Amino acid sequence: MENGKLPVTYDDFAEFGIRRKAISSGLFELVTLGFVEITEKGRMAAAEFHVPSKYRLTYIFTRKPDVSPPLPPRRSHIARAFCIGASTII
């Protein structure tokens, strides 16, 4: 599977033990901190028309010339992600 085209559904996250209510905020944290990039936003639909979101792990080398390395997260983004993460734990 090519990095940047990694399909993952909410069911996949739940199967690996992430609570469904925590998936959205967890993804926000990962994107904000620069670990993950959403390359294609998925959509809900009837079974055969469902399209999963696709992700790129930014810390893994990608051979595509148009993909830039991740920028380091800004302090404000880290603080915001931390606050959101803390609120999902409480």
C-alpha positions in Angstrom: 0.0 0.0 0.0 1.4 3.4 -1.0 1.8 6.0 1.7 -0.8 8.7 1.1 -3.4 6.2 0.0 -3.8 4.3 3.3 -7.6 3.7 3.6 -9.0 3.7 7.2 -12.6 3.7 8.3 -14.1 4.5 11.7 -14.8 0.8 12.0 -11.0 0.1 11.6 -10.2 2.6 14.3 -12.8 1.0 16.6 -11.5 -2.5 15.8 -8.1 -1.4 17.1 -9.6 -0.2 20.4 -10.2 3.5 19.9 -13.6 4.6 21.2 -15.8 5.9 18.5 -16.4 9.2 20.4 -12.6 9.8 20.5 -11.8 9.1 16.8 -12.5 12.6 15.5 -10.5 14.5 18.2 -7.7 11.9 18.0 -7.4 12.5 14.2 -7.5 16.3 14.8 -4.6 15.9 17.2 -2.6 13.7 14.8 -3.1 16.2 11.9 -2.3 19.2 14.1 0.9 17.7 15.4 1.9 16.7 11.9 2.0 12.9 12.3 -0.8 12.3 9.7 -2.1 14.1 6.7 -5.6 13.4 5.3 -5.1 13.0 1.6 -8.7 12.1 0.7 -11.7 12.8 2.9 -14.1 9.9 3.0 -17.9 9.9 2.9 -20.7 7.9 4.3 -23.0 6.2 1.9 -24.8 2.9 1.3 -22.5 -0.1 1.7 -21.0 -0.4 -1.8 -20.8 3.4 -2.3 -19.0 4.1 1.0 -15.6 5.8 0.5 -13.0 5.6 3.4 -10.7 8.5 4.2 -7.1 8.0 3.0 -4.1 9.1 5.1 -0.4 9.7 4.7 2.0 9.1 7.6 4.2 12.1 7.5 7.1 10.5 9.2 7.5 7.8 6.5 9.5 8.7 3.4 7.4 9.2 0.3 9.0 8.9 -3.2 6.6 11.5 -4.8 8.4 14.7 -5.7 5.3 16.9 -5.1 5.0 15.7 -1.4 6.9 18.0 0.9 8.2 16.9 4.3 6.0 17.9 7.3 6.5 21.2 8.9 7.2 21.1 12.7 4.0 21.9 14.6 3.6 25.4 16.0 3.4 25.8 19.8 -0.2 27.0 19.6 -1.2 23.9 17.6 0.4 21.7 20.2 -1.3 23.5 23.0 -4.7 23.2 21.3 -4.2 19.5 20.5 -3.2 18.9 24.1 -6.3 20.7 25.4 -8.6 18.7 23.1 -6.9 15.5 24.1 -7.2 16.3 27.8 -10.9 17.0 27.3 -11.6 13.6 25.8 -9.9 11.9 28.7 -12.0 13.6 31.4 
